[in-house]
């Protein structure tokens, strides 16, 4: 990495949404550019830098939350008209701030994503996509899952118009008119789309995508089929991708691509000789990056990466060196500049302190008056609760516009809290009375000063379902708190997938009865994550899932009056049977339940568990030996007398202990899954084998795969 950038904070606006900051084109070569940014207070602000200070060009009055901000104009001319999406309305401003357009789309939902190309406007709400030309409705599409972003391949370079939707079900949908030409499966839920090099690359068909689990990829969208060019996996476990831009920050004549992530990471990738992306720069900021642009804002001739963050900071990472080589005369001038800057900052600070005192007095007076209404300060929380495929855990990410004081986590189902490296908060646990008040977990995270983002990792147990609550208290006066709720579903460790392996031994659960398509869909939503709340179009729905912990699979096919569920894990079928019959009973619906159990599937599931169980048993054994081996090493003065296996354990002691600490109760989880599998196998035969569980645990303690399979067969 040979790129050095210096940070410069320009100004702070209100809380910002994804893709709401742009740089206006420069009026002449190497001139500085103006920044335009929209926030959740509905304010659009345009500013430029003069003598190191941010000078406003225009600022609109507050209004509805701004969800997107795009630049537009006549094709093949500078794109300097500003368009914003707020609620279901699109508004247009000139670069001087004069409003020239107010277009009410009449969408029933608020606009979430927008793209502009000449006189064509592409917008999407949660599930609805609309294409307008000169504000006249042209095309419409109803998506089966949430739409996260929309883009159109460059119409000036291609013979036909090809919009692309990034949908939550891990699919890019390529449209022509109101119809889907084809779907592209991507490795995670896509959150952002961008044209490669800003213009679709050499062919005009190259599209960059970023996913919520931090993966990046490039796809060529041809008229007949997609061509996958490359993909960058998220091996460093960084945050999800919120924004992408193309800009030559390295100054080598080839556009690099800039990436902003939701954990505050900024990355610059360039291309090697074989056109493969190479990471050239990264820097961590303390909050999520909502927008990223390449350009020149701070000083003529110095390129930079301009970012907007969740809490509204507009920041530059500039190529301008902080320490310049200078002669004695210039040094004096620089010192004078620095003195002026320091004195101006001091006076600004004094003015702010005076304003804070005034506001505090006003608040005290208004809150003590007899007519005072409750003046609880409001604050925004940006939260995500997502399942990680790599380690079968949930990430709970809480981001607040101001510093967090503490977060209380409460759960009415048994869950494990896992260690997170990025987390500097101090955690303390309170004892729970599970019998009288259903509390299985009470934990408090006390955050250090200036922490605005907290990330927690949680692992749930399938079959145990309920609610996780987070009580978030920021460092503001008077003390106030917001509660956020997250549903832990019965099959919480299952993740949507695009295909299923039909060669596996499958167990089948069939439901029939007087229920509607919407009712059976609502039961599936209740049981499984990543299922859209609205029933899909048509009379029948098919979903495939993979268990992130065990790699078992589940197929759900249902329609009005019938539901068929197939899995290679008997325990999955057992959980579904119990939960679905309970939900149907609540609604007084009579269900006919039948099932076909494949005996071979039990052995198959045990074989899937085997490598995980073997690894955990070996890890636990090694960790138990570490203290004794260290004692021997101290006693003998060195470890040369030990056999190579034990010397290896000593050398890797820190890594082994860290690995063991990261996965508390992992072994118990695997034991629990095998026990459930054992009980469920015989439950479907009508036999209660709970008395045999102690025998099973004895076999697991001296684990041998063949002995375990024999025990399952012999009972």
N, C-alpha and C positions, 0 to 999 in steps of 0.2 A: 504494500500500500504506500504509494509515493505522492499522495495528495494531502496538502495541509490546508485546513480551513479554520478561520477564526470566527467565533460566535459574536453576533451583535443583535441585541433585542431592540426592535423598533418601537412598537407600541402594543397596548393591550385593548382589545375590544371585548364584547360579551362572549359567552360560550359559543363555540362554533361547531357546525355539523361537518360531515365528510364532504370534501370537494366544494368548498365555499370561498376559496381565495384564488385569484388569478393575477398575473402581471399583464398590464396593457402593453401593446407593442411600442417600442421606442420610436420617437419622432425622427431621429436621425441615427446614423451608425455610431456605436459606442456611447450614446447618451444614456442617462439613467432612466429607468422605467417607473411608472406609477403602479402602486399596489391597490387592488380593489378587493374588499373582503366583506362578507355578509355574516351576521351572527343570529343567534336564536332569539334576540330581542327584536328582530326584524329590521335592524339598522344596516344600511349599505354604506360603507365608508371607502373613499378613495384618497390615498395620500402619496406624497413623494418625499424624498429626503432633500433638505436644504441646510447646508452648513452643519451636517451631523444631526439635525433635528427633523422629526416627522412633521410635515406641513400638510394639512388637510386640503384636498382639492374640492371635495364635497362630502356631505354626510346627510343621509335621509332621516326622517322621523321614525321612531319605533313602530312596529306593526307585527304581523304574524311571523312566526319562526321561519327563517330562511333555510330551506333544506338543500338547495343546490344553487351554484352560481356558475354561469358559463359565458364565454365571449362568442360573439357572432358578427356577421356582416356579410356583404356580398362576396360570393366565392372568388378566390384568387385576388382579394384585396386584404389590407390589414384588418384583422378581426378585433375591432375596438368598441363594438356595441356590447353593453353589459346586460345580461338577462338573469333574472332570479326567479326561483320557484318558491312560493310561500303559500301554504294551504293548497287550494286547487287553482291558484292564480299564477300566471306568468307575467312579470313586469319587465319592461325594457328601459334602459337609461343610456344616454349618450355619455362619452368620456368626461363631459363637463358636469354631469349629474342631472340633466334635464330628462324627465320621464316622457318617453314617446310611445310606450305601449302598455296597455293593461288588458290582458286576455284571460277571461274566466273560462277554464276548460270544462267546468260543470262535472268534473269527476266526483264520484261519491266519497272517495278517500283522498287524503292529502298526497301530494306529489312527493315521491321519495327519490326519484332519479330523473335526470334530464340531459338531453344532448341536442346541440343545434348545428345545422349544416346549411348555410345559405338561408333560403326561405322555408326550409324543412325543420320542424320541431318534433322531437321524439321525447315523450314523457312516459313515466310509469309510476303507478301507485303500488300498493303492496302486491296485488295480483293482476292489475289491469295495465295493458300497454296501449298507448294511442299515438298515432302519427298524424300531424297536422301539416298542411302546406299553406302558407299565407293565412294562418289561423283558421283554415277550413279543415274539418275532419276528413281524413283520407282512409286510415286503416286502424283496425282494432284487434287486440288479441287478449284472451283470458288465459293466464298461466295456471298450471296445476300447483305450483309452489311459489313462494315469495320471490319477487324480482328485486335484486340488490343493486343492479346497475344496468344502464342501457347505452349503446353506442351505435354508430353507423359507419360502415366502411366508406372511404372518401368517394363521394358521387362524381367529383370532377375527374377522377382517375379510372373509374370502372364503368362498364356499360349499364349496369343495373344497380338499384338501391338495395343494400343488404344490411338491415339493422340486426344487432345481436343483443340478446338479453342474457344477463348473468343471473341464474336462478339458484335458490337456496338448496335445491335437491342435487347439487353437484353437477349441474348441467348448464352448458351454454346453448341457447336456442337461436338458430339462424333463421331469420324470417324473410319472406318475400311477400309484400302486401300484408294480408292478414293471416297468412299460412306459414307454418313451420316447414322449411325445406329439409332440415336435418338437425339432429341434436348431437352435441359433443360432450362426452363424459370427461370431467376434470377431477383431479385428485382430492379436492376439498370444496366446501361451499364457496363459490366465487363471490368476492365482495367488490372488486373494482376491475374495470376494463380500460385499456388505453391503446391508441394506435401506435404501433412500433415506429420510432423516430418521429412521432407526431403526425405522420402522413401515411401510415400503413406500410412503410419499408419500401424495398425495391419494386415489389409487385403491387403495392397498394392494398394487399389482402392480409398483411401480417398484424396480428392482434396479441397484445400482452394481457395476461390476466393475473390477478393476485387473489389468494384464498384466505378465509378466516383462520385457517390453521397455519398460515405463514409460508405457503408454497407459491412459487412464481412459474409462469410458463409462457411460451410463445407458440401460437398456432396460426397457420395460414388458412384463411377461410376461402376456399375456392367455391365455384358455383355448384359443384357436385359433391365434394367431400372435404373434410378437414385434413390438414397435414400437420402433425405434431412436430415442431422444430426442436425444442429443448424444454427442459423442466428443471427448476432448482428446488431440491428438497429442503425442508427446514431442519437440518441436522443440529443446529445450535439452539433449537427450541425457542426461537424468538417469537414475537407477537404476530397477530394477524395483520394483513396488509390492507391499508385504508386508501393509499394514493400512490400513483405512479406518474412520472413525467420523463420526457426525453430532452436532454440538453448536453451540449459539449462542454462539460465543466473541466475536463482534463486539457482542453485546448489543443487536441491533436487532429482536429478536423473531422472526427467521427463522433456522432451523438452517443452519449452514454445514457443509461437510464437510472433515474433517481427513484428511490422507494421510501415511503414513510409507513411505519408500523404502529399498531395500537399500544405497544409497550414503550414507545418513545424512541425507538431505534430508527436512525436515518442511514440509508445505505446508498452507495454509488457503485454501479456495475459498468464495466467497459467490456469490449469484445476482443478476444484473442484472434490469432490468424485464421483459426478454423471457425470463426463466428460463434464461439461458445462464450457465454457470459463469465466474467471474472470479477470478484469483489475487490474494489480498489480503495474504498473508504467506508468507515462506519463510525457513527457517534451516537451516544445515548443521551436523550433528553429525559426530563422527569415525568412527562405526560404524553398522551397519545398524539400522533401527528395526523391532523385531519386533512391537510392539503400540502402539496409540495410543488414547487415551480423552479425552473432554472432561468436565470436572467441577470440583470445588473440594476441594483436598486441604490446601494449605499454610496458608491463613488464611481465616476466615469472610468471605464477601462478595466474594472475589476469584476469578473463574473462571480456569481454566488448562487447558493441554493436558498430559496426563500420558503419558509414553512409557516403554517398556522397550527397552533396546538389547541387541544380541547378547551382549555380555560380562556382562549382568545388571544394568546401572545402571537404576534407576528415577528418572526426571528429570521435573521440571515446568517448563513454559514459562508463567509466570504473568502475569496482568494487574496484579498488585500492583506499584506503582512502587518502584524501588530507592531513589530519593532523594525523601524526603517534605518538603513545606513544613511547617515547625514553628516554634513560638515558643521563647524561651530555655529555659523550664522543660522542655519536651519534648525539646529538643536534648540537655540534660544526661542525661535518661532514656535517650535513644537511645544516647548515648556509653557510658553504663553497661552497657546491653544488649550493645553491641558488644564492650566490654572483657571481659564475662563469656563471650561466645561465643569470643573469641580465646583466653582462658585455658583454656576447656574443650577447644578444638581442640588446644592445645599439650600438655595432659596426655594426650589421646588419642593424639597422635603419639608422645610419649615411651613410652607403654604399648606401642604397636605396634612401635617400634624395639627395645624390650626383648624382646618376644615373638619378633621375627625373629632376634635374637641367640641366644635360647634354642633355637629350632628349628634354627638353623644348627649349633649345637654338638651337638644330638641327632643330626642327620643325619651329621655328621663321625664321631661315635662309632659309630653303627650301621653306617656304610659301611666302617669300618676293622676292625670285629670279624670274627672268623673265620667266624661263621655268617651273615654278611651276604649277603642276596640282592641282585641287581641292582636298584637304586632309581632307575630312569629316570623322571623326571617325565612325566606324560601331559598333553596339552593338546588342546583341541578346535580343529578347523579347519572353517570354513564355506566351501565352495568352489563355484564355478559356472563352467561352460565353455559359453558360448552364442554362437550365430551371430547377428550383427547384419545385418539386411536392408539397412540404409541404405548401408553402405560395404563389404559382403561381407567382413567380418573377424570373427574370434572374440574375445570378451572372456573373459579368464581372471581371475576375481575370487577372491582369497584373503583370508579374514578370520580372525584368530586372537584368542583371548580375552585374550592378553597381547601386549605390544609385539613386533613382528617385527624380528629382527636382519638377516637376509639371506634371499634366495630365489635358488636356483640353478635355471635353466631349461635342460633338456637335451632335444634332439630328434634322432631318427634319420631324419627326413625334412626336406627343405629348406623352411623357413618364414621369413617376414619378421616382425620385431618392429616395430610401428608406435608412434608417439609418442602418449602419453595426457596430456592437459592436467592431470588431477587427480593425476598420479603425480609425487611429489617425490623418489623414490628415485634413487640414482646407479647407472647401469648400466655394466658393463664386460664386454667380450667376450673370450673365449679362443679361440685358433686351434684348429681341429679337423682331425684326420686322418681324412678321410671314407673312405679306402680300407681301413684296417686295423680301425677300430672303429665304423663306421657313425654317427659323430657328425656331424651337419650344423650343430648349434647348441649352443654352451655360453655362457650369459650369466648374470652375477650381478647381482642388484639389492640394493644396500646401502641399507637404510631409515634414515630419520632417527628420532631418539628419539620414542617414543610413537606410532609408526605401527602401527596394528593391522589396517589394511586396505590391500591392494595390488591395483591393477587394471592388467592388461597387455592389449595388443591384438596379435593375431597374424593373419597372412594366409597361408593354405596354397595349394598348387598342386594342382588336381584331377588325379587319376591317380597322385599320389605319396602313399602312405599308410603310416602307422606309428604311433609313440607319442611323445607329448610328456610329459616328466616334470618335476614341480616339487618341489624339495627345500626344505622350509620349516624355517628355524631361528629360534626365538624368542629373546628376551633373557631366558632363565632359566638358572639354574645347577642341576646340572651341564648342560653343553651337550648338547642333544638335537635330533633332526631327524626330521621325518615326510616321507614321499614320497607324492605323489599322481600318478596316471597318467591321461592323457586320450588317447583314441583319435582320430587324424586319419584320417577315412575316405576311400576312393577318390573319392567324389563329395561332398567335404566342404563345398562352397559351395552345395549344394542345400538348399532349405527347403520344408517341407510347404506345400501350398496346397489350396484347396477346389475349384478348378475348372481346366479346361484349355481352351485355344483350339483347337478342332478344325479351324479354317480354315488353320492353319499347315502347311507342307510337312513331313511326318514321315518319319523313318527307323525301320524296325522290326527288332528282334532277337527271334527266337523260339527258345526252348530246349525240348526235349522229352527225356525220359529216365526212368529208374527212380528217381525221387526223391520223397520224401514232401512234404506241404504244410509240415510243420515245418522240413524241410531247406531248401527254397527260401526260406522266410521268414527263416531264419537267414542266408542269403546276402544277402538284401535289407538286413537289419539291419547286416551287416558293411560293405556298400557305402555306405549312405545314413544321414544323421543323422535324428533325430526320428521314427524308426520304433519302435513299442512292441516290447519284447523278446518278449512272449508273442504267438503267432500269433492273429489276430483270429478271432472266432466264425464258424462257417460253413465252407464248402468252398472259397471263393474270396476273394481279397483284392484291393482296388484302392487304389492310392495315387497322388496327383499331387504333383509337385515343381516348383519354379521355381529356376533358377540365379540367385543373388543378385547375381552379378557381371555376367552377360551378359543376363539375363532370358529365356534359353531355357527350355524346359519338358521334363518327363519324365513319362511315364505308365507305371505298373507294374501289370500284371494277372497274377496267378499262382494256380495251384491245384496239386494233386497231379499230378506228371508233366508239367506245362506252365508256362512263364513267357513272357509277351509284354511287351516293353519298347519304348516308342515315344518318340522325341525329335526335335526339329527341329535338333539339333546332332549331327553325325556323331561328334565327339570323345567325347560322352557315351556313345554306343552302343559305340564302340571300347573305352573304359575298362571298361564293363560286360562286354563280350565277354571281354576279357583276364582280368578279376578272377574272373568267375563260372566260367570254364573252369578257372582255377587252383584255386579252392575245390573244384570237383567232382572234379578230379584227386586232390587231397589225400584225399578221402573215397572214392576209387576208384569214382566213379560215372561211367558212360559217358553223355556228353551229345551230343545231336544239335543242332547250331547252324545256323540259317539266318537270313539277313538280306535285307531289301529296302532299297536305298539310293535316296533321292530326290535327284536332282542339283540340283533347285531349292533344297533346304534349305541348300546351301553358300552360295549367293548371299544367301539370307535371313539366315544367321548373320553373314556379312560386313557386311550392312547394319545389323545390331544392334550390331556392334563399332564401326562407322564413327564415330558421334558421340563415343564415349569416346576412340577413337584420335586423332581430330581435336583434341579438347580437350587431351589430354595432349601432343601434338606442339606445339600452340600455346603451352601453358604452359611447356614445356621451352625453346622458342625465346625466350619473353619473359624467363625467368629467366637465360638465357645473355647477354642484352643488358644486364641491370641494371648490372653492374660497369662496362661500357664507357660507358653513358649517365651514370652517376654521375661518372665521371672527366671526361667532357666538361662536365658541369654545373659541377664544381669549376674546371675550366680557364677556362670562359667567364664564371663568376660567376653565371649563372642559366640557366634552361632554356627561355627564351622563343623562342630561335632554332630549337628542335626542332619537328618536325611534331607535330600533336595526338596521334597514336598513340603516339609515344615519350614525350611528356609524361605521358600516361595511365599508361604502364608505370612511370615514375618515381614518380608519385603512389601507385600501388598496389604498390610494390616490396615492402614488408614483408608485405602480405597474400599476394602471389604466392609469395614465398619460403617463407612458412609453409605454404601449400597444397602446394607442391612437396615440402617436408620431411615433411609428413604422409603422403605417398604414395610412399615410396621404391620403386623398381623397378616402378612402375605401368606405365610404358611397356614395360619388358622383359616384363612379364606379358602385355600385349596382343600383343606380337610373338610370344611363346611360344605363345599361343592360336591365332594365325593360322597359325604354322608347324605346330602339331599338326593343325589343321584340314586343311591342305594335305597332310600326310603321310597322315592317316587317310582322306581322300577316295580317294587312290590305293591305299592298303593294301587296301581292300575290293575294288579292281579287280585286285589281285594285282601291282601295280607298285610298285617301290621308287624313290622320288623324292628320297631324302636328298641326292643330289649336286646337286639343283636348289635346295636351301635357300639357299646364298649369293646366288643370283640373286633369290630372293624377298626376302631382307633388303635387297638394293640397292633394290628397288622400294619397300619400306617406308620406307627412309631419305628417298626423295623421293616421299612418299606422295601417291597420287591414287587415289580409290576405283575409278574406271573401269579404270585401268591394272591395278590389283590383280585385279579380277574377270576381266579379259581374260587375265591371266597364269594364273589358276586354270583357265580354259576352254581355253587354248591348249596346255597341257602334255599 
